[in-house]
Amino acid sequence: NKLPNHSFPADILTDKFTTSKMDLMRKNSGQKGQVLLIVLLVMVVGLTIGLSLATRSVTDIKISTQLEESSRAFSAAEAGIEAALKGEPVVDCAGTWQTIGQAKYCFSKTTAGGTSDPLVLGKIGIADTYTVWLVEHDIVTGNPQIDESHDYDGPSIDVCWQKTSGTIEPAMEITLIYQDAGGYKVSRGAYDPDGGRIGSNAFTATIPLDCGLGFTYGTTFSLPPSPPTYTAIALRLRPFYAEANVGIKPSANLPSQGLSIALTPIPPFRQFLTTFYFQEQM
C-alpha cells in the first residue's frame, strides 16, 4: 500500500519556522535579561559592602586620631593646671606656649572671690559643709595656707539658698569660726524657711532674700566687731532636711576663695575652665 502523499504549502512551513525562531529568540533574550539583572544585583551588593568597609575604615581612623589628640590635650591640661596650682608664672596665650611632649598649653588664672560681688557656691548636700573663708590665703608660693593677719572686715554676710528639687525646703546651719585672745571659738545660728518646723526645731525664721542671684530666701548673718577684738576665720554652711543651692553676698570685699584657671591646650584648640576652692585646713 502506498502512503498518502501529503503536501504543505510553502508559506505555512515558512510561518512555522519563523514563529519557532522568534520564540527561541524571545526565550534567549529573557534569559540574558535575567543574567544581566543578577550581575547588576551582585555589583550593587558588592559596591555597598565596599563602601561600608571604606566608611568604617575612615571612621576608625578618625576616632583613633581624635582619641590621640584628646589624650594629648588632657595631658597638657593636667600639666598646665598643676603648674598653675604650684604658683608658676602665667603662660600667656599671646606669647610662647609651654611644651609638654607633643602638646602645648597656655593658661591664665584669677582668684575666685576677692570682691564684694555675689558668689554662687553651688549645691550642698544634706549634712555636708561648705567653707566660706574670711581670711586670705598665700596662693603665690603654691602652698595656700591661711593668713590670719587680715580677715573679712564687713559687718555681715547675706547667705541665701533654695531647694534643688522636690517639695522639702532645706534649712541652714551657719557656723562662724573665729579667734580671740582665748583661742579658736565658734558661734552658730540655724535658720528655717518652713514655719511648721520652727516650733519643734527652735530654728530662726528666714527672710525673703535673693543675694542678687535669684534665690528664694536666706538670712543676713551678722559678725562681731573687727580686730583687735577677734579675727574671723571662716563660715561653715550646712543644710538640713534637703540639699540646697547656696549663694552669698558679702557687704565688703571677700577674701579669695580659690583659683579660677582658664587653660588652652593644643591640639585640639579648645579651652578648659575650672575653679579650685581652698580646702578646709582646720
Summary of the structure (lengths in Angstrom):
residues: 282
radius of gyration: 40.5
end to end distance: 138.8
largest distance: 156.1
contacts: 775
relative contact order: 0.18
helix: 29%
strand: 38%
